[in-house]
Amino acid sequence: MPVQGPRCFRCSKPLMKAEDEFCYDCGGKPHSYNRGIAVFSYGSVLAKSLYQLKYHNRKEYGVFYGKYAARYAEKQIRKWGIEALIPVPIHPKRLAKRGYNQAQVIAQEMGKCLCLPVETGAVKRIHNTKPQKELGASERRKNLEKAFVPGKKKMVWKRVLVVDDIYTTGSTIDAVSKVLKKSGVEEVYFLTIAIGNGQN
């Protein structure tokens, strides 16, 4: 089931108390992005599905999630005035090994459903960083320092949506958002398929 009930105003993590505006992470630090939305809370069944998408060539899962996310978040995406979708890039070595970028599979299906362009040349990943799931919050931020740089393609979009599979602390989305804003993007929003609990 998609996320229900109160959410963090900034990242959309589910909250236990309706009177809270921000989750633990967003209440304690600023973000480079403007706002975001996630479709599902991260759980065991979803974790297995996303793992299969990411590491076992189950790209059809990405197509399904892209279609579902487009339907689920279309109203919010239109409200934000999104002009283009930007999948979080993976390092060329991982791309060569895996054969595809799972975030791009999701974004491309969303783009088809929403009639929005998918821009893959806006940001480049130059450091083959450790998997974020193996690190703590501060380690995640340090792990991504200077991992992303502007791509060769000049940015013409002012409001974009960064697309990824999982949001935990927001370190990856923040790092990509910094690069995009330095490249001339005025507002950066995000959509992820899964998100952690707002009380962590």
ChimeraX attribute file (.defattr): number of C-alpha atoms within 10 A of each C-alpha:
attribute: neighborCount
match mode: 1-to-1
recipient: residues
	/A:1	6
	/A:2	12
	/A:3	17
	/A:4	11
	/A:5	9
	/A:6	17
	/A:7	23
	/A:8	22
	/A:9	18
	/A:10	20
	/A:11	28
	/A:12	24
	/A:13	30
	/A:14	24
	/A:15	21
	/A:16	14
	/A:17	12
	/A:18	11
	/A:19	8
	/A:20	14
	/A:21	15
	/A:22	21
	/A:23	23
	/A:24	16
	/A:25	20
	/A:26	19
	/A:27	13
	/A:28	9
	/A:29	7
	/A:30	11
	/A:31	18
	/A:32	19
	/A:33	24
	/A:34	15
	/A:35	18
	/A:36	24
	/A:37	25
	/A:38	28
	/A:39	23
	/A:40	20
	/A:41	22
	/A:42	19
	/A:43	12
	/A:44	9
	/A:45	8
	/A:46	14
	/A:47	14
	/A:48	11
	/A:49	14
	/A:50	23
	/A:51	13
	/A:52	15
	/A:53	21
	/A:54	19
	/A:55	14
	/A:56	11
	/A:57	15
	/A:58	15
	/A:59	19
	/A:60	12
	/A:61	17
	/A:62	28
	/A:63	20
	/A:64	14
	/A:65	22
	/A:66	27
	/A:67	19
	/A:68	19
	/A:69	24
	/A:70	22
	/A:71	13
	/A:72	14
	/A:73	16
	/A:74	15
	/A:75	10
	/A:76	13
	/A:77	20
	/A:78	11
	/A:79	9
	/A:80	16
	/A:81	13
	/A:82	18
	/A:83	17
	/A:84	19
	/A:85	25
	/A:86	27
	/A:87	27
	/A:88	25
	/A:89	22
	/A:90	22
	/A:91	16
	/A:92	17
	/A:93	12
	/A:94	12
	/A:95	13
	/A:96	11
	/A:97	9
	/A:98	14
	/A:99	12
	/A:100	17
	/A:101	23
	/A:102	27
	/A:103	24
	/A:104	25
	/A:105	22
	/A:106	28
	/A:107	36
	/A:108	24
	/A:109	21
	/A:110	28
	/A:111	19
	/A:112	14
	/A:113	16
	/A:114	15
	/A:115	11
	/A:116	15
	/A:117	15
	/A:118	23
	/A:119	20
	/A:120	17
	/A:121	15
	/A:122	23
	/A:123	24
	/A:124	20
	/A:125	19
	/A:126	15
	/A:127	17
	/A:128	14
	/A:129	14
	/A:130	11
	/A:131	9
	/A:132	17
	/A:133	10
	/A:134	8
	/A:135	13
	/A:136	11
	/A:137	15
	/A:138	10
	/A:139	12
	/A:140	21
	/A:141	17
	/A:142	13
	/A:143	19
	/A:144	20
	/A:145	13
	/A:146	13
	/A:147	17
	/A:148	23
	/A:149	19
	/A:150	19
	/A:151	16
	/A:152	10
	/A:153	11
	/A:154	11
	/A:155	17
	/A:156	12
	/A:157	18
	/A:158	17
	/A:159	18
	/A:160	24
	/A:161	25
	/A:162	24
	/A:163	29
	/A:164	25
	/A:165	25
	/A:166	23
	/A:167	24
	/A:168	21
	/A:169	23
	/A:170	21
	/A:171	22
	/A:172	21
	/A:173	25
	/A:174	20
	/A:175	21
	/A:176	28
	/A:177	27
	/A:178	18
	/A:179	20
	/A:180	28
	/A:181	18
	/A:182	11
	/A:183	19
	/A:184	14
	/A:185	17
	/A:186	14
	/A:187	20
	/A:188	25
	/A:189	24
	/A:190	25
	/A:191	28
	/A:192	24
	/A:193	25
	/A:194	24
	/A:195	25
	/A:196	18
	/A:197	20
	/A:198	21
	/A:199	13
	/A:200	9
